[in-house]
Amino acid sequence: MKLADAFKVINAGPLASLQDAGRFGVRHLGITQGGAVDLHAWAWGNYLAGNAWGASALEVTLGSLSLEATTDLSLALTGADLGTTVDGDSIQSWAAFQMRAGQVLAFASPRNGLRAYLSVAGGFQAEPVLGSLSGVAREKLGGHCGDGRQLAVGDVLRFNHQVHGVRPGTRQTPEAEKIDYAQPAVLNLVLGAQVGEFSGRSLFDFFNRNWTVDNRSDRMGVRLKGPLLKCAINNMISEGLALGAVQVPPDGQPIVLLNDRQTIGGYPRLGTLTPLSCSRLAQCKPGQKVTFRPIAAERAHLQYLEFLAQIAHP
């Protein structure tokens, strides 16, 4: 592998970090999964850039980031519309594009969605920590420097210079996959072991009322505001927590756990969101409305396999 500098950070946004598919096989050590919170946009970005599954991309949350290219690059941009430009000219999302050395890529502020994904042909490279490049700030693991921190002014991002990727325009994102994050989000939930402990009224409200995304949300989880949910279970022995677990604490307001979640928890759970529904929720702004619908585990698995088949490299 031949590494080379790709970008120098000119202006650091509040939340930008390298993320790959995640860190697995380490939860027994109390270490979380990490990885791209919008798996859907991350995967399509790597597909457009000609990268294999698992390649690291730059997850840009909220924008306010400027990067100067230090060499010619083949790139792809997916996910949220953050008003992205190259030398002041707008860049289309869900597509591949080229940059020349010295040009500046800038992310402004959210227009539609919260998180954009920048993929480079060859994938961004750094020293893996426990088998992954994913940056988790709370655990001080991974990322471009190995300590989990966000990008800072003067930092350098590197990539595999030996991989040239695909010619821009060779691969396209299907129109149906270009999600309008401003539209109401309908989230699929696989029912969990404690669902029968919730009152009938609570279950009706959960699936038939709108929920509002709270501003107390991040890569660990998304808090929701809505009707009060009541459960017959007051205390539980802590159990392992999967991606998308919907916990209901004593205040009756659900929390959907995402990639940087804790590894165990003792609140009762209604169920678990599918991976693609987690991706959709990760793009919802505070104040946005979401609804839930139940889905059978077999159907959820089939939907995920169909998604993977779309981005399989020929």
ABEGO torsion letter per residue (X at the ends): XBBBBABBBABBBABBBBBBAEBBGAAAAGBBAEEBABAAAAAAAAAAAGBBBGBBBBBBBGEGBBBBBABBBBBBBBEBBAGBBBGGBBBBBGBBBBBBBGBBBBBBBBABEABBBBBBBGEBBBBBBGGBABBBAAAGBEEAAGAGBBBBBGBBBBBBAABAEBBBGABBBBAAABBBAABBBBBBBBBBAAAAABBAAAAAAAAABBBBBBABBBAABBBBBEBBBBBABABBBBBBBBBGBBBBBAAGBBBBBBAABBABBABBBAEBBBAAAAAAAAABBBGBBBBBBBBBAAAAAAAAAAAAAAABBX
